[in-house]
């Protein structure tokens, strides 16, 4: 069927509208506190929706239905781990972030261990976040998404990012719901027929208690691996920590984080349901479409009525842009706060703000280049994107846990532990069949264990502060 003028008009109106909305926040940026933390004056519900948007990308919208199309609903076990990880962060890490005026997660590392380890952890964040985002921009209109997202992120800072995230979350969730109801009308017999077909084929299975270490989506891998992954991604990654620090106080930050967990569970359930419904509609192997990731986009373009197609393409772009804006602002904030301003602390406020915008622009160019490279270099985008993130998260989380759970760990021991943890995670990724769901758990354990042991053996101990 393809897209017609109505679809293109809807997409154009969305792109223009969200860019203009984001630009409304330009005049509010007077300092780095405004630009990177939105003056710590964002309500909890907006932060919650922004967290959901930040961890939702085109990868999620097109990739998660592909997983359900090929298998079932067992990915929800990983999402249960995502919820559990948020509870851990609320008690273990957030209290430390609200002791002092922190701008990035890695300032906490310097306060506990020293400047050297802060540089290492921030560098690892910049490298892996940029690589992961290059994949997460996959399969969308890259030039349009990055160019327009850059405009409002460049001008409006974190306030523009969060409030456009709120709008974009409504758009992509609303668009997906429209897609669900449209599929229901296209399948003869509606939901009753879909449920019958899916149930008989085992597509509605949620739990898998098989004690098989090599399966990525079992209850144990999902709950444990998902919890470690989220504790790392939401507790040590500047992409999310930056939003948590923008809350008015610690209590609102905790409320935002836990509320986002409930929302993300229902969101993933929605995307997985779309995959099951598409399977019931087509009933052909995913290889028919080339890859499972292509099924939902092809359905949108070829099977949906005009207008609805445009709305859903706009929804996919909304997810891409919300994730991009989050990445650009967090990469810029870490570059400025963890590197530049440590070396040039006496730069005046206006110069700091101008350089922060320049940093945002440079990172946009980097992500564009990585996104283009990823177009023909990756397999199933959900697995690739989450794997890239998982490779570094274990080492990062291990160091943070050494800092907040122990008093005898020091910088030397933590660095040695981080080196071994990251090396093992790279080995697991490149040379083994270990599922990505276990990477962070294994990496965290190795980093923490070796880091603590080396700290005890080290003669130059750094006292806890």
C-alpha positions in Angstrom: 0.0 0.0 0.0 2.8 2.4 0.9 2.6 5.9 2.4 0.5 8.6 0.8 0.3 12.4 1.2 -1.9 12.1 4.3 0.7 9.9 6.0 3.6 12.2 5.1 1.6 15.2 6.3 1.0 13.6 9.7 4.7 12.7 10.0 5.7 16.3 9.0 3.2 17.9 11.4 4.6 15.7 14.2 8.3 16.5 13.4 7.6 20.2 13.2 5.4 20.3 16.2 7.8 18.4 18.6 10.7 20.5 17.5 8.9 23.8 18.1 7.7 22.5 21.4 11.2 21.7 22.5 12.5 25.1 21.4 10.1 26.8 23.9 12.6 25.9 26.7 15.5 27.8 25.1 15.2 31.0 27.1 15.3 29.1 30.4 18.9 28.0 30.0 21.1 30.4 32.0 23.5 28.0 33.6 24.8 24.4 33.5 22.4 23.6 36.3 19.5 24.7 34.0 21.0 23.0 30.9 21.9 19.6 32.5 19.6 19.3 35.5 16.6 21.5 34.5 17.2 23.5 37.7 16.2 20.4 39.7 12.6 21.4 39.3 10.9 18.6 37.3 7.9 16.9 38.8 8.2 13.2 39.5 5.5 12.1 37.0 7.3 13.8 34.1 10.6 12.2 35.2 8.9 8.8 35.3 7.6 9.2 31.7 11.0 10.6 30.6 12.7 7.5 32.0 10.3 5.2 30.1 11.0 7.2 26.9 14.8 7.2 27.5 14.9 3.4 27.7 12.5 3.0 24.8 13.8 3.4 21.3 13.1 2.3 17.7 14.9 -0.8 18.7 12.2 -1.5 21.3 9.2 -0.7 19.2 10.3 -2.8 16.1 12.4 -5.4 17.9 10.3 -6.5 20.8 7.3 -7.5 18.6 9.8 -9.5 16.5 10.9 -11.5 19.6 7.3 -12.4 20.4 6.7 -13.3 16.7 9.5 -15.8 16.8 8.9 -17.1 20.3 6.4 -16.1 23.0 6.0 -13.7 26.0 9.0 -15.0 28.1 10.8 -11.7 27.6 8.5 -10.4 30.3 10.6 -12.3 32.8 13.5 -9.9 31.9 11.1 -7.0 32.4 10.3 -8.3 35.9 14.0 -8.1 36.6 13.9 -4.5 35.4 11.3 -3.7 38.0 13.3 -5.4 40.8 16.4 -3.5 39.8 14.6 -0.2 40.4 13.8 -1.2 44.0 17.5 -2.0 44.6 18.6 1.4 43.2 16.1 3.2 45.4 17.6 1.8 48.6 21.3 1.3 47.6 22.3 4.1 45.2 19.9 7.0 45.2 20.6 8.1 48.8 24.3 8.6 47.8 23.4 10.7 44.8 21.4 13.1 46.8 24.2 13.8 49.3 25.8 16.8 47.7 25.3 18.8 44.5 26.1 16.1 41.9 25.7 16.6 38.1 26.9 13.2 36.9 26.9 9.6 38.3 30.7 9.6 38.1 31.2 12.4 40.6 30.2 9.9 43.2 33.1 7.7 42.2 35.6 10.5 42.6 34.1 11.4 46.0 34.6 7.8 47.1 37.7 6.7 45.3 39.5 9.5 43.5 39.8 11.3 40.2 41.5 8.5 38.3 38.6 6.1 38.6 36.1 8.8 37.8 37.9 9.3 34.5 37.8 5.6 33.8 34.1 5.1 34.6 33.1 8.2 32.7 35.2 7.2 29.7 33.6 3.8 29.6 30.1 5.4 29.8 30.9 7.7 26.8 32.3 4.8 24.6 29.6 2.2 25.3 26.7 4.7 25.3 27.7 6.1 21.9 28.1 2.6 20.5 24.7 1.4 21.9 22.9 4.5 20.6 24.3 4.0 17.2 22.4 0.7 17.0 19.3 2.1 18.7 18.9 4.6 16.0 18.9 1.7 13.5 16.2 1.5 10.8 14.7 4.9 11.1 15.1 8.1 9.1 18.4 8.8 10.6 19.1 12.2 9.2 15.7 13.7 10.1 15.6 12.1 13.5 19.1 13.3 14.6 18.9 16.7 12.9 15.6 17.7 14.5 16.4 16.1 17.8 19.6 18.1 17.9 17.8 21.4 17.4 15.7 21.3 20.6 18.3 19.4 22.7 21.0 21.8 21.6 18.9 24.8 22.6 16.7 23.6 25.4 18.9 21.2 27.4 17.4 18.7 29.8 14.2 20.5 30.4 13.4 20.3 26.6 14.4 16.7 26.6 12.2 15.7 29.5 9.1 17.6 28.4 9.3 16.4 24.8 9.8 12.9 26.2 6.4 13.2 28.0 4.7 14.2 24.7 6.6 11.5 22.7 5.7 8.8 25.2 2.0 9.6 24.8 2.4 9.6 21.0 4.2 6.2 20.6 2.1 4.4 23.2 -1.1 5.9 21.7 0.1 5.0 18.2 0.8 1.4 19.3 -2.7 1.1 20.8 -4.2 2.3 17.5 -2.1 -0.4 15.8 -3.4 -3.1 18.2 -7.0 -2.2 17.6 -6.4 -2.1 13.8 -4.9 -5.6 13.9 -7.9 -6.8 15.8 -10.1 -5.7 13.0 -7.9 -7.2 10.3 -7.8 -10.7 11.9 -11.0 -12.7 11.2 -12.6 -13.4 14.6 -10.7 -10.7 16.4 -9.1 -11.3 19.8 -10.9 -14.6 20.3 -9.3 -16.0 17.2 -5.9 -14.5 18.0 -6.0 -15.9 21.5 -7.0 -19.4 20.3 -4.2 -19.5 17.7 -1.6 -18.1 20.0 -2.5 -20.3 22.9 -2.4 -23.5 20.9 1.0 -22.6 19.5 2.5 -21.7 23.0 2.8 -18.0 22.1 1.2 -16.9 25.4 3.8 -18.5 27.7 5.2 -16.0 30.1 7.2 -18.2 32.6 10.0 -20.6 31.8 11.5 -22.2 34.9 13.8 -24.5 33.0 17.2 -24.6 34.8 19.1 -24.0 31.6 21.9 -21.5 31.9 22.2 -21.2 28.1 18.6 -20.0 27.5 18.4 -16.2 27.6 14.8 -15.9 28.6 14.2 -18.2 31.6 12.7 -17.0 34.9 16.2 -17.1 36.5 18.0 -15.3 33.7 15.2 -12.8 33.4 14.7 -11.9 37.1 18.4 -12.0 38.2 19.9 -10.8 34.9 17.3 -8.2 34.4 17.7 -6.9 37.9 21.5 -6.6 37.6 21.1 -5.0 34.2 18.6 -2.3 35.4 20.6 -1.6 38.6 23.5 -0.9 36.3 21.7 1.0 33.5 19.5 3.1 35.8 21.9 3.4 38.7 25.3 4.0 37.0 24.5 5.2 33.5 24.3 9.0 33.2 21.5 8.6 30.7 19.1 7.8 33.5 20.9 9.1 36.6 20.8 12.6 35.1 16.9 12.4 35.1 16.9 11.2 38.7 19.1 14.1 39.7 16.7 16.5 38.1 14.0 15.6 40.7 13.1 18.1 43.4 14.2 15.8 46.1 15.2 12.2 46.8 11.6 11.1 47.6 10.3 12.3 44.3 13.2 10.7 42.5 12.4 7.3 44.1 8.7 7.8 43.2 9.6 8.6 39.6 11.9 5.5 39.3 9.4 3.0 40.8 6.5 4.4 38.8 8.5 4.1 35.6 9.0 0.4 36.5 5.2 -0.2 36.5 4.9 1.7 33.2 7.7 -0.1 31.5 6.2 -3.5 32.4 2.9 -2.7 30.8 4.7 -1.1 27.8 6.7 -4.2 27.1 3.6 -6.3 27.5 2.0 -4.2 24.9 4.8 -4.5 22.4 5.0 -8.3 22.9 1.3 -8.5 22.4 1.7 -6.7 19.1 4.2 -9.4 18.0 1.8 -12.2 19.0 -1.0 -10.5 17.1 1.1 -10.1 14.0 2.0 -13.8 14.1 -1.7 -14.7 14.2 -2.3 -12.4 11.3 0.5 -13.6 9.0 1.2 -17.1 10.3 4.4 -17.4 8.2 8.0 -17.7 9.4 9.8 -14.4 10.2 12.4 -15.3 7.5 9.7 -14.5 5.0 10.2 -10.8 5.8 14.0 -11.1 5.9 14.4 -10.5 9.6 11.9 -10.4 12.5 12.7 -6.7 13.0 11.2 -5.9 9.6 7.7 -7.4 10.3 6.1 -4.6 12.3 7.4 -1.7 10.0 6.4 -3.6 6.9 2.9 -4.2 8.4 2.5 -0.6 9.2 3.5 0.5 5.7 1.7 -2.2 3.6 -1.4 -3.2 5.6 -2.7 -0.3 7.6 -5.1 2.4 6.4 -3.6 5.7 5.3 -3.5 8.1 8.2 -3.0 5.2 10.7 0.3 4.3 8.9 1.5 7.9 9.2 0.5 8.0 12.9 2.5 4.8 13.6 5.6 6.0 11.7 5.4 9.2 13.7 5.2 7.0 16.8 8.4 5.1 15.8 10.1 8.4 15.2 8.9 9.7 18.5 10.7 6.8 20.3 13.8 7.4 18.3 13.9 11.1 19.0 13.2 10.7 22.7 16.0 8.2 23.1 18.4 10.4 21.0 17.7 13.5 23.0 18.4 11.6 26.2 21.7 10.3 24.8 22.9 13.6 23.4 22.3 15.5 26.7 23.8 12.8 28.9 26.9 12.4 26.7 27.3 16.2 26.7 26.9 16.5 30.4 29.5 13.8 31.1 31.9 15.3 28.6 31.7 18.7 30.2 31.4 17.8 33.9 33.7 14.8 34.1 36.4 16.0 31.7 36.4 19.6 30.5 35.5 21.5 33.6 37.8 19.4 35.8 40.7 20.8 33.7 39.3 24.3 33.1 37.2 25.1 36.2 37.5 28.8 35.9 35.6 29.2 32.7 32.7 31.7 33.0 29.1 30.6 32.9 28.2 31.7 29.4 31.2 30.0 27.9 30.3 26.8 29.8 26.8 26.9 28.4 28.1 27.6 24.8 30.7 24.8 25.1 28.0 22.4 26.4 25.9 23.1 23.2 29.0 22.5 21.1 29.5 19.2 22.8 25.9 18.3 22.1 26.5 19.0 18.4 29.7 17.0 18.3 28.0 14.0 19.9 25.2 14.2 17.3 27.7 13.8 14.5 29.3 10.8 16.3 25.9 9.1 16.7 25.0 9.8 13.1 28.2 8.1 11.9 27.7 5.1 14.2 24.1 4.8 13.1 25.0 4.7 9.4 27.7 2.0 10.1 25.2 -0.1 12.0 22.6 -0.2 9.2 24.2 -3.2 7.5 26.4 -4.6 10.3 23.9 -5.9 12.9 21.5 -8.8 13.3 18.4 -8.6 15.5 18.6 -5.1 16.9 17.2 -5.8 20.4 19.9 -8.4 21.2 22.7 -6.3 19.7 21.7 -3.1 21.4 21.3 -4.7 24.8 24.4 -6.8 24.4 26.6 -3.7 23.7 25.2 -2.0 26.9 25.6 -5.2 29.0 29.3 -5.6 28.1 30.2 -2.5 30.2 27.5 -2.4 32.8 28.9 -5.2 34.9 32.2 -3.5 35.4 30.5 -0.2 36.2 28.0 -1.6 38.7 30.8 -3.6 40.4 32.7 -0.4 41.0 29.7 1.5 42.3 28.8 -1.3 44.7 32.4 -1.4 46.0 32.0 2.3 46.7 28.7 2.2 48.5 28.7 -1.2 50.2 32.3 -1.4 51.5 34.6 0.8 53.4 37.9 -1.0 52.7 37.8 -0.9 48.9 40.2 1.6 47.4 40.9 3.0 44.0 43.7 0.6 43.0 41.6 -2.5 43.9 38.5 -1.1 42.1 40.5 -0.4 38.9 42.0 -3.9 38.9 38.5 -5.4 39.5 37.0 -3.2 36.8 39.7 -4.3 34.3 39.0 -8.0 35.0 35.2 -7.6 35.0 35.2 -5.8 31.7 37.7 -8.2 30.1 35.5 -11.2 31.1 32.4 -9.5 29.7 34.1 -8.9 26.4 35.2 -12.5 26.4 31.7 -13.7 27.1 30.3 -11.6 24.3 32.9 -12.4 21.6 33.9 -16.0 22.4 31.1 -17.8 24.2 27.5 -18.7 23.9 26.6 -17.3 27.3 23.3 -15.3 26.9 23.5 -11.6 27.2 21.1 -11.7 30.2 23.9 -13.0 32.4 26.7 -10.6 31.3 26.0 -7.9 33.9 25.6 -10.4 36.7 28.9 -12.2 36.0 30.8 -8.9 35.3 29.5 -7.3 38.5 30.5 -10.4 40.6 34.0 -10.5 39.1 34.6 -6.8 39.4 33.3 -6.7 43.0 35.1 -9.8 44.2 38.5 -9.1 42.6 38.2 -5.4 43.4 37.6 -6.1 47.1 40.3 -8.7 47.3 42.9 -6.5 45.6 41.9 -3.6 47.9 42.7 -5.7 50.9 46.0 -6.7 49.5 46.9 -3.2 48.4 49.2 -1.2 50.7 48.1 2.2 49.6 44.6 2.2 50.9 42.3 5.1 50.2 40.1 5.9 53.3 36.3 6.0 52.7 35.0 9.6 52.7 
